Amino acid sequence: MANDLLSRPFGVRTHTGPAAPGRGAWVWMGRMAVAAVRPAVPEDVGEIVRIQAGTWETAYSGLVPAAAVAQLRSPEAHRAWTAAVTAGGAHHVLVATEGEWTVGFVAAAPAAAPGGAAAQPAPTLGAEAWAEVGALLVEPRWGRRGHGGRLLATVAQALRADGAVYGLAWVPEADAATRKFYSGAGWEPDGTVRVLDTGEGELREVRVTGALDLTLTP
């Protein structure tokens, strides 16, 4: 249940797992401040929790009850994220920064090959060829500055280094902006829908899939 809080606040099982501490950071020079993506450390947990809860509160207020969003600020959520950014393995939690500010994050990990996914060109790749982006959020006030694209491209590079070739993510069906974002990366709905019980209603999510050979265009 603790790891479920990393991506969904109402007991949904995902493939998001703990993240391996990484080395170094990817840096982009902007006109006003330096934008960077780096592996998360325990000191980032407070900002990750703040960004996740605040973004869900803003973006999904009409879809997810307040009680569910409140769980994202709970002690259990802090413990789950602390475990995520300190554990090893082929799991990744990265944060995006602009100047001194933490503005977004992404969490991703290996995933089983999704049922109904398009046939792989090399049958010997197996389930290890897939990874899931369990959470990718940028604080709304820092939107449209390229942070989401940098997070996705950087985590895709890390996942490919682990041996993954394809990626998947679950997106609320009503979240047109996030679906458009993934579409821009070549990730499209594969026809799979899941319905989640939020405690006060249902949330429909669509699964998007695509390749991890992403190139960030300046």
PEKANOR-V539591 format. One record per run of one state. SS is the DSSP state (alpha for helix, beta for strand, coil for the rest). FROM is the first residue (numbers start at 1). TO is the last residue. If there is no record, write none. Layout:
((SS FROM TO) (SS FROM TO))
This chain:
((coil 1 2) (alpha 3 6) (coil 7 24) (beta 25 29) (coil 30 33) (beta 34 39) (coil 40 41) (alpha 42 59) (coil 60 65) (alpha 66 71) (coil 72 74) (alpha 75 86) (coil 87 90) (beta 91 98) (coil 99 100) (beta 101 111) (coil 112 122) (alpha 123 125) (coil 126 126) (alpha 127 129) (beta 130 138) (coil 139 139) (alpha 140 142) (coil 143 146) (alpha 147 161) (coil 162 165) (beta 166 172) (coil 173 175) (alpha 176 184) (coil 185 187) (beta 188 197) (coil 198 201) (beta 202 211) (coil 212 218))
